[in-house]
Amino acid sequence: MSTNGHQPGAQDCEPLRADEWLAARHVDRSPRSPFARGRGTDGSQPATQPPPPPAPTSEDHDPMSLPIFAGAWTGEDQLPGRTRSDFTLRPLVASPNDQPHAFAATDYYDGVDVGEVELDWELIAQYRAEISSRLTARLDKEGGRVTDEDREQMGLDVIEEFIKSEAETLVSTGRPPWSRQQEAALKAALKAALFGLGRLQPLVEREDVENIIVIARGPECAVWLELVDGTLVEAAPIADSEDELREFLADLGSRQNRPFTEARPHLDLRLPGGARLAAGSWVMAYTSVVIRRHGMREVSMDEMVYDRKACGAVLADFLAACVRAGKSIVVSGVQASGKTTWVRALCSCIPPWEMIGTFETEFELHLHELVDRHKIVHAWEHRPGSGEVGIDGRQAGEFSLEEAIHHSFRFNLARQIVGEVRGPEVWNMLKAMESGPGSISTTHARSAEHTIEKLVSCAMEKGPQVTRELAISKLAAAIDIVMYLRSEVVPNGDGTFRKQRWVEEVLVVQPSIDAARGYATTPIFAPNQLGQAVATGKLDNFLAQELARHGFDLEAYKAESQANPGVAIS
């Protein structure tokens, strides 16, 4: 019998089964051996006994000689033998014929320019699980409290060891080695998967991106990028399915104690780096995500005038004087009209020695990070609860903005700034405005005139105890200025587009004995024929003198109003 399990001289005969081959190997050379049987089905000896097997050779111990491997060779000259297995799951760096998603790095990693390298994200997810397991084991061995910096450094060490091991495996199995760029891209991708935002990381790092829109439906995941100039472009998916996107969002939420489950089908949180994420699923047709990047944080009034062309110099002077005079301002506009950026610009006019308190559902203003501009900022952020609802109607661990404002009265604040008003939190804004000067907030509205009406509706969401008359009287007494923003995507004339944002109108709000409205608004700046806010000359003398004491140039205001006699006043 040859080592491949076939009988010599009988090439056309059916080879022995594996059990027969093993029985022959264990025969004790005696015809009466219970292991020496023929091909009969009844267990009796056949008429013709097969020849005894030859004496064992060194090759007889080779498992490749088992009959299961018989016929596996493709050619007569290809003999079985010992070879090192080149088995692998899949190359991390895709071959040119593969079509995985690109990882576009925006900077260097370990001093290597990564550029764009094609990576297999499904396999990276598997490697992330392995690296995470190794890191957990190492952290358990360390014991005690480990800082976030130490944990990340340990994770980077594990990634280095893992990549080195995989690189050695590639070489030992005869595969082409990775280049320095490929290794750096792998490390960057694994670091993002372990400590960052995974496949989303390169997008939130792009300076030319303002909004990231994701819609996942079943096995499809579509991604669009809204650039700062208003252009909408499609990007590579950040997940391979809707379920994978849900798992990714749930992981992000768990890092900030914000659950994302079928019981809590919406998610609002601040991403590392300051971007704002809003996501919904289960109660929406598909899983939808919108991420807003805040590109301009340390912005000044001069930049809004001369770089952004968002308003004229006279209007900027007026707004700066209003901030210094402690006027309460509401910045309104449609979505993505630049409200948050304008609040930062207005806050740049606050004297650096004033103590500021900010109150937000998710940190977006980031005034507490601008330590060179604002010396003392106490920043509060809403924290949702988790678990079952208690007898007080709240979940354990919840911390509301209402509690934050109540708590803030022990912090000697000069100003309380409530970032955004979308509903009943308007009462937090009112409490801040009634408690001290110079509060600033934002809200969504379709026009300057409708801003007060929108806030009235928000106030009445508190419950039936809030009447329209009560809401109007409170708002009219608390709000001094409403500035309304407009945004529009306009063509450049060469086939490209850009997004323009500007101040369209500024109103002064005052209580009124008018029974129908209960408040009065006066357009101090109104849109001209180009839609840009210019002086109307309707500034009240008392307010004008107050603002003049805080540096407002009244003569420039009067000159601009005389230069625009046909300004459209609503």
C-alpha distance (Angstrom), angle and dihedral (degrees) to the residues before:
residue distance angle dihedral
M1 . . .
S2 3.79 . .
T3 3.73 123.5 .
N4 3.79 93.2 -102.9
G5 3.80 92.6 65.0
H6 3.85 99.0 -105.3
Q7 3.78 123.8 122.3
P8 3.82 111.9 -114.2
G9 3.72 114.8 -109.5
A10 3.77 93.5 18.1
Q11 3.82 104.0 84.5
D12 3.80 92.7 152.9
C13 3.80 95.2 50.0
E14 3.79 122.1 101.4
P15 3.83 110.5 -97.5
L16 3.78 121.3 -116.2
R17 3.76 118.9 -91.2
A18 3.79 117.4 -110.0
D19 3.83 92.9 -106.1
E20 3.80 90.5 51.0
W21 3.78 91.6 49.9
L22 3.80 91.2 50.4
A23 3.83 91.2 47.6
A24 3.77 90.3 52.6
R25 3.79 90.7 49.6
H26 3.81 91.0 55.8
V27 3.83 97.7 44.4
D28 3.82 114.1 126.3
R29 3.85 92.5 -142.1
S30 3.87 90.0 -106.0
P31 3.83 118.4 119.3
R32 3.80 87.8 -142.2
S33 3.80 93.1 56.9
P34 3.82 111.8 125.6
F35 3.82 87.9 -134.9
A36 3.84 94.2 55.0
R37 3.80 105.8 85.1
G38 3.74 133.6 143.6
R39 3.80 134.1 -133.3
G40 3.83 95.1 -75.3
T41 3.76 120.7 122.1
D42 3.79 97.5 -142.6
G43 3.77 96.6 58.4
S44 3.79 94.8 -112.4
Q45 3.81 124.5 129.1
P46 3.78 113.4 -92.6
A47 3.79 121.1 -124.5
T48 3.78 92.3 -107.4
Q49 3.78 118.3 45.0
P50 3.78 117.3 -144.3
P51 3.77 115.8 -118.8
P52 3.79 114.7 -92.5
P53 3.79 114.7 -96.4
P54 3.77 117.7 -100.2
A55 3.75 122.5 -102.0
P56 3.78 112.3 -77.5
T57 3.80 118.1 -93.7
S58 3.78 132.7 -164.6
E59 3.78 89.8 -93.4
D60 3.81 91.1 57.3
H61 3.80 88.5 77.3
D62 3.81 92.0 55.9
P63 3.84 108.8 106.1
M64 3.81 87.8 -152.4
S65 3.82 86.7 74.3
L66 3.79 91.4 67.0
P67 3.83 114.1 117.1
I68 3.79 89.3 -117.7
F69 3.80 87.3 74.8
A70 3.83 93.5 46.9
G71 3.80 113.8 121.6
A72 3.79 93.4 16.6
W73 3.77 93.5 114.9
T74 3.73 117.6 93.9
G75 3.78 99.3 -153.4
E76 3.79 140.5 36.3
D77 3.78 91.2 -119.8
Q78 3.82 95.2 49.1
L79 3.77 105.7 95.6
P80 3.78 125.7 -168.9
G81 3.75 118.0 -109.4
R82 3.79 145.4 132.8
T83 3.82 115.1 -55.8
R84 3.78 130.1 164.0
S85 3.78 111.0 -105.9
D86 3.79 116.4 -113.4
F87 3.81 92.8 -163.0
T88 3.78 115.6 149.0
L89 3.77 135.5 158.4
R90 3.78 97.4 -126.2
P91 3.78 134.4 -50.7
L92 3.79 112.1 -88.9
V93 3.77 90.3 -142.4
A94 3.76 107.0 56.4
S95 3.75 122.6 -125.1
P96 3.81 118.0 -119.3
N97 3.81 90.1 -100.5
D98 3.80 92.9 57.6
Q99 3.80 121.1 82.7
P100 3.79 109.6 -152.0
H101 3.78 123.2 149.2
A102 3.77 120.6 -76.0
F103 3.78 123.3 -114.2
A104 3.76 105.0 -147.9
A105 3.78 107.5 -164.7
T106 3.76 115.4 -156.8
D107 3.77 98.1 -158.4
Y108 3.77 143.8 16.2
Y109 3.77 125.2 -67.3
D110 3.80 117.8 -153.4
G111 3.81 88.1 -13.9
V112 3.81 92.9 -57.0
D113 3.79 122.2 120.2
V114 3.80 101.5 -127.1
G115 3.78 98.8 -171.2
E116 3.81 111.2 173.5
V117 3.79 117.9 -29.3
E118 3.80 125.0 175.3
L119 3.81 110.9 -122.5
D120 3.78 134.7 -176.5
W121 3.81 102.4 -124.1
E122 3.77 94.7 -173.9
L123 3.78 89.8 60.4
I124 3.81 91.2 42.5
A125 3.80 87.4 57.2
Q126 3.81 88.7 55.2
Y127 3.79 91.4 46.6
R128 3.78 90.1 48.3
A129 3.80 89.4 57.0
E130 3.80 90.5 50.8
I131 3.81 93.3 47.0
S132 3.80 91.0 45.9
S133 3.80 89.8 52.4
R134 3.79 91.8 50.6
L135 3.80 91.5 46.7
T136 3.80 91.6 50.2
A137 3.79 90.7 51.4
R138 3.80 90.7 49.9
L139 3.80 92.0 48.6
D140 3.81 90.9 49.7
K141 3.79 89.2 51.9
E142 3.81 90.9 50.8
G143 3.79 93.0 52.9
G144 3.78 123.7 -174.3
R145 3.78 124.9 62.0
V146 3.79 116.9 -33.8
T147 3.79 120.3 -164.4
D148 3.78 121.2 -127.8
E149 3.79 89.6 -111.6
D150 3.79 92.3 53.1
R151 3.79 91.4 46.0
E152 3.78 91.7 52.2
Q153 3.79 92.4 46.9
M154 3.79 90.4 51.0
G155 3.79 88.7 49.6
L156 3.79 91.1 52.3
D157 3.79 89.4 50.8
V158 3.80 90.2 52.4
I159 3.81 90.2 49.2
E160 3.81 90.8 51.1
E161 3.79 91.8 50.8
F162 3.79 91.7 46.2
I163 3.80 94.5 50.0
K164 3.81 91.1 46.5
S165 3.80 90.5 52.4
E166 3.80 92.4 48.3
A167 3.80 91.6 47.6
E168 3.79 90.7 53.2
T169 3.81 89.8 49.4
L170 3.80 90.7 53.7
V171 3.79 92.5 53.1
S172 3.81 94.9 43.9
T173 3.81 91.7 52.4
G174 3.77 93.8 49.9
R175 3.78 97.6 -106.0
P176 3.80 121.9 139.4
P177 3.82 111.0 -91.4
W178 3.79 121.2 -116.1
S179 3.77 120.0 -99.8
R180 3.79 121.0 -124.4
Q181 3.81 89.5 -102.7
Q182 3.79 91.9 51.8
E183 3.80 93.2 48.8
A184 3.79 91.1 47.7
A185 3.81 91.0 49.4
L186 3.80 90.7 50.7
K187 3.79 91.8 50.7
A188 3.80 91.6 47.6
A189 3.80 91.6 48.6
L190 3.80 93.4 47.9
K191 3.80 91.6 46.4
A192 3.81 89.5 51.2
A193 3.81 90.9 47.1
L194 3.81 92.5 49.1
F195 3.81 103.3 38.0
G196 3.80 106.1 8.3
L197 3.77 139.8 38.4
G198 3.78 100.5 -63.0
R199 3.78 113.6 -142.9
L200 3.78 89.2 -0.8
Q201 3.80 92.9 61.4
P202 3.83 98.6 84.2
L203 3.81 91.3 50.9
V204 3.80 96.7 52.9
E205 3.80 89.0 48.5
R206 3.80 94.0 57.2
E207 3.79 110.9 107.5
D208 3.81 92.9 -156.0
V209 3.82 93.9 58.3
E210 3.78 122.4 90.8
N211 3.81 103.3 168.0
I212 3.80 132.5 21.4
I213 3.81 115.0 -158.3
V214 3.81 120.5 -166.6
I215 3.81 127.6 -177.4
A216 3.80 119.0 178.5
R217 3.78 121.4 -170.6
G218 3.78 117.0 175.6
P219 3.80 109.4 -57.1
E220 3.81 93.0 -6.4
C221 3.79 127.9 86.2
A222 3.80 117.1 -176.7
V223 3.80 121.3 -167.1
W224 3.81 128.0 -168.1
L225 3.77 128.5 -176.0
E226 3.79 121.9 -149.7
L227 3.78 105.7 -155.3
V228 3.78 124.0 -148.7
D229 3.81 90.3 -102.4
G230 3.81 91.3 56.9
T231 3.80 96.2 -103.1
L232 3.82 115.5 142.9
V233 3.81 115.8 -146.7
E234 3.79 132.8 171.7
A235 3.80 120.9 -118.4
A236 3.80 137.8 -169.1
P237 3.83 117.2 -77.8
I238 3.79 118.9 -91.9
A239 3.82 92.3 -152.8
D240 3.78 135.7 27.3
S241 3.79 95.6 -132.8
E242 3.78 144.2 4.8
D243 3.82 91.0 -101.1
E244 3.79 91.2 53.2
L245 3.81 90.5 50.3
R246 3.80 90.6 50.7
E247 3.80 90.7 51.4
F248 3.80 90.2 49.1
L249 3.82 92.1 50.5
A250 3.80 91.7 46.6
D251 3.81 89.4 53.1
L252 3.80 91.4 50.1
G253 3.79 91.3 49.2
S254 3.80 93.5 48.2
R255 3.81 90.0 58.3
Q256 3.82 89.0 63.7
N257 3.81 98.1 33.6
R258 3.79 91.0 -106.2
P259 3.81 108.8 131.4
F260 3.80 120.8 -145.3
T261 3.78 108.5 -165.6
E262 3.78 139.1 127.6
A263 3.80 86.6 -89.2
R264 3.85 89.8 51.0
P265 3.82 101.2 33.7
H266 3.81 97.3 172.4
L267 3.78 130.8 66.9
D268 3.79 130.7 -165.4
L269 3.75 119.3 175.0
R270 3.77 146.8 139.7
L271 3.78 115.6 -107.6
P272 3.81 124.1 -143.3
G273 3.78 105.0 -81.9
G274 3.80 94.1 35.0
A275 3.81 104.3 -82.8
R276 3.81 116.2 142.9
L277 3.80 119.7 -127.7
A278 3.80 126.2 -161.3
A279 3.81 118.5 -179.2
G280 3.78 137.8 170.1
S281 3.77 136.1 -176.5
W282 3.81 142.3 159.6
V283 3.82 91.1 30.0
M284 3.82 90.7 54.1
A285 3.78 128.9 67.1
Y286 3.80 89.3 -111.1
T287 3.78 137.2 0.7
S288 3.79 105.3 -81.1
V289 3.79 129.8 -171.6
V290 3.79 131.9 -177.4
I291 3.79 120.3 -174.1
R292 3.78 119.4 -168.2
R293 3.78 117.3 -157.2
H294 3.79 117.5 -154.9
G295 3.75 103.4 -144.1
M296 3.80 98.5 171.0
R297 3.79 114.9 53.8
E298 3.78 107.1 143.9
V299 3.78 95.8 47.0
S300 3.81 126.1 154.3
M301 3.79 134.1 -157.9
D302 3.80 90.2 -109.2
E303 3.80 90.1 57.3
M304 3.81 90.7 50.9
V305 3.81 89.7 52.8
Y306 3.79 104.6 39.1
D307 3.81 105.6 21.4
R308 3.80 103.3 31.2
K309 3.82 96.6 29.7
A310 3.81 86.9 -142.5
C311 3.80 96.2 142.1
G312 3.78 143.6 -8.5
A313 3.78 126.2 -88.4
V314 3.81 93.5 -108.7
L315 3.80 92.6 53.2
A316 3.80 91.3 47.2
D317 3.80 89.2 51.5
F318 3.81 90.0 50.4
L319 3.81 93.7 49.9
A320 3.79 93.0 46.8
A321 3.80 90.1 52.3
C322 3.81 90.5 49.2
V323 3.82 90.3 54.4
R324 3.80 92.8 47.9
A325 3.82 90.1 47.1
G326 3.83 90.7 54.5
K327 3.79 97.7 -114.0
S328 3.81 116.2 164.4
I329 3.79 109.6 -120.4
V330 3.80 132.5 -165.4
V331 3.80 115.9 -161.6
S332 3.81 110.7 -156.4
G333 3.78 137.0 178.1
V334 3.77 143.2 119.0
Q335 3.78 122.1 -65.5
A336 3.82 116.2 -62.0
S337 3.81 93.3 11.8
G338 3.81 93.8 128.2
K339 3.80 101.9 -97.4
T340 3.81 96.6 143.8
T341 3.80 91.9 47.6
W342 3.78 90.0 52.0
V343 3.81 91.9 51.0
R344 3.81 88.5 55.0
A345 3.80 89.7 49.5
L346 3.81 91.9 49.7
C347 3.80 90.7 47.8
S348 3.79 89.2 54.3
C349 3.82 85.7 71.7
I350 3.81 92.5 58.9
P351 3.81 110.6 105.6
P352 3.81 109.7 -104.8
W353 3.80 94.0 -123.7
E354 3.82 94.3 60.3
M355 3.81 116.1 104.4
I356 3.81 111.2 -126.1
G357 3.79 132.2 -163.1
T358 3.84 120.8 -162.8
F359 3.79 125.0 -164.2
E360 3.80 119.0 -165.6
T361 3.79 140.0 155.5
E362 3.82 86.7 -135.0
F363 3.79 124.0 7.8
E364 3.81 107.9 -99.3
L365 3.79 106.3 140.2
H366 3.82 93.5 58.8
L367 3.79 91.9 -165.5
H368 3.80 88.6 145.3
E369 3.80 88.5 64.1
L370 3.81 94.8 53.9
V371 3.79 93.7 78.5
D372 3.80 94.4 159.6
R373 3.81 91.1 57.8
H374 3.82 102.2 32.8
K375 3.77 112.6 34.8
I376 3.82 99.3 -171.4
V377 3.79 120.4 29.0
H378 3.79 125.0 158.2
A379 3.80 108.3 -161.4
W380 3.81 123.1 -162.9
E381 3.79 124.6 -168.6
H382 3.79 128.8 -167.2
R383 3.80 114.6 -112.5
P384 3.81 120.3 -160.2
G385 3.76 119.6 -140.7
S386 3.77 128.7 -123.6
G387 3.77 137.1 -146.6
E388 3.76 127.0 26.8
V389 3.79 124.3 -10.2
G390 3.79 113.5 -104.1
I391 3.78 128.6 -136.9
D392 3.80 88.3 -89.3
G393 3.81 90.1 61.5
R394 3.80 93.7 -109.7
Q395 3.77 134.5 108.2
A396 3.78 121.9 -117.8
G397 3.78 113.9 -87.7
E398 3.81 96.4 18.1
F399 3.79 116.2 148.1
S400 3.80 115.2 -172.3
L401 3.78 131.1 -159.0
E402 3.78 87.9 -118.4
E403 3.80 89.2 60.8
A404 3.78 90.0 45.2
I405 3.81 93.2 55.2
H406 3.80 91.2 45.7
H407 3.80 88.9 50.6
S408 3.82 92.9 47.2
F409 3.79 94.7 66.5
R410 3.81 88.9 81.8
F411 3.83 92.6 57.8
N412 3.82 100.2 75.4
L413 3.82 92.7 -121.7
A414 3.79 122.3 -176.6
R415 3.81 92.5 -163.8
Q416 3.79 135.6 20.6
I417 3.80 114.6 -157.5
V418 3.81 119.3 -166.7
G419 3.78 105.1 -162.0
E420 3.80 105.2 -150.4
V421 3.80 137.9 4.4
R422 3.80 117.7 -154.6
G423 3.81 102.3 146.8
P424 3.80 141.4 -21.5
E425 3.82 90.0 -9.6
V426 3.80 84.1 86.3
W427 3.81 84.2 90.6
N428 3.80 88.6 62.3
M429 3.80 88.0 53.6
L430 3.81 90.6 49.1
K431 3.79 92.0 48.9
A432 3.80 90.2 52.0
M433 3.81 93.2 47.2
E434 3.79 93.0 46.8
S435 3.81 92.5 47.8
G436 3.78 100.0 53.4
P437 3.81 145.6 -7.4
G438 3.76 130.7 -85.6
S439 3.79 103.4 29.0
I440 3.83 117.7 164.9
S441 3.82 128.4 -161.4
T442 3.80 140.4 162.2
T443 3.79 134.1 -137.3
H444 3.79 139.7 169.1
A445 3.80 118.5 -104.1
R446 3.79 138.0 150.8
S447 3.81 95.5 -130.8
A448 3.77 142.0 1.0
E449 3.80 92.2 -102.3
H450 3.79 92.6 51.2
T451 3.82 93.5 52.0
I452 3.80 94.5 86.4
E453 3.80 91.8 44.8
K454 3.81 89.8 51.2
L455 3.80 91.1 52.2
V456 3.80 90.5 48.0
S457 3.81 89.1 55.6
C458 3.80 90.1 49.3
A459 3.81 91.4 51.0
M460 3.81 92.3 51.0
E461 3.82 89.8 55.2
K462 3.80 86.2 75.0
G463 3.78 90.3 79.1
P464 3.80 145.4 -75.4
Q465 3.79 90.5 -67.9
V466 3.82 88.6 72.8
T467 3.78 109.2 79.5
R468 3.78 124.8 -166.4
E469 3.80 90.6 -112.8
L470 3.80 91.4 53.9
A471 3.81 93.2 47.9
I472 3.83 92.8 48.4
S473 3.79 94.3 47.8
K474 3.80 91.6 50.2
L475 3.82 95.1 46.2
A476 3.78 95.8 43.6
A477 3.80 91.3 52.0
A478 3.81 95.4 45.2
I479 3.82 104.9 41.3
D480 3.79 118.9 72.2
I481 3.81 104.0 170.8
V482 3.81 135.6 24.9
M483 3.79 117.0 -167.3
Y484 3.79 116.8 -171.4
L485 3.82 124.0 -154.0
R486 3.79 129.1 -153.2
S487 3.82 128.3 -160.8
E488 3.78 130.2 -169.0
V489 3.80 138.0 167.3
V490 3.80 108.3 -130.6
P491 3.82 131.3 -175.5
N492 3.78 119.7 -110.7
G493 3.82 92.5 -149.0
D494 3.80 94.8 -114.2
G495 3.78 98.1 79.3
T496 3.80 94.4 -86.2
F497 3.79 129.6 102.8
R498 3.75 138.6 -146.9
K499 3.77 134.6 -165.7
Q500 3.77 118.6 -120.4
R501 3.79 124.8 -162.1
W502 3.76 124.6 -177.9
V503 3.80 144.1 154.3
E504 3.79 108.4 -92.5
E505 3.79 102.5 179.4
V506 3.81 143.5 0.6
L507 3.81 122.4 -156.7
V508 3.77 133.1 -169.7
V509 3.83 111.4 -141.2
Q510 3.79 123.7 -151.1
P511 3.81 136.5 164.9
S512 3.80 114.6 -97.3
I513 3.77 137.6 -165.0
D514 3.79 88.1 -135.5
A515 3.81 102.1 127.8
A516 3.81 93.1 -153.8
R517 3.79 98.2 53.4
G518 3.77 108.3 11.8
Y519 3.80 92.5 -150.4
A520 3.80 139.3 60.1
T521 3.80 130.5 -142.3
T522 3.78 127.3 -160.5
P523 3.84 120.9 -164.4
I524 3.80 105.4 -131.3
F525 3.82 90.5 171.7
A526 3.80 120.5 22.5
P527 3.81 133.7 178.7
N528 3.79 119.0 -86.9
Q529 3.80 124.1 -152.4
L530 3.82 89.8 -70.3
G531 3.79 91.8 51.2
Q532 3.80 94.2 -110.7
A533 3.79 121.3 133.9
V534 3.80 113.5 -108.4
A535 3.80 132.5 169.6
T536 3.81 116.7 -78.1
G537 3.80 98.1 -170.0
K538 3.83 91.1 -124.4
L539 3.78 95.5 116.1
D540 3.80 110.5 137.2
N541 3.79 112.7 -115.9
F542 3.81 94.1 -128.6
L543 3.83 92.6 51.9
A544 3.80 90.3 42.3
Q545 3.80 92.6 56.2
E546 3.81 91.6 46.0
L547 3.80 91.8 52.1
A548 3.81 91.3 44.7
R549 3.80 88.4 61.1
H550 3.82 86.6 58.7
G551 3.78 95.3 51.5
F552 3.82 104.1 -84.8
D553 3.82 113.8 152.4
L554 3.81 103.3 -132.7
E555 3.79 93.6 -179.9
A556 3.80 91.9 57.3
Y557 3.82 89.3 50.0
K558 3.80 92.3 52.0
A559 3.80 91.9 46.5
E560 3.80 92.4 52.6
S561 3.80 92.5 48.4
Q562 3.83 90.7 51.5
A563 3.79 90.3 49.4
N564 3.82 90.5 56.2
P565 3.79 105.4 46.4
G566 3.80 93.5 153.7
V567 3.80 96.3 53.3
A568 3.79 112.7 147.4
I569 3.79 108.3 -114.0
S570 3.79 115.4 -169.1
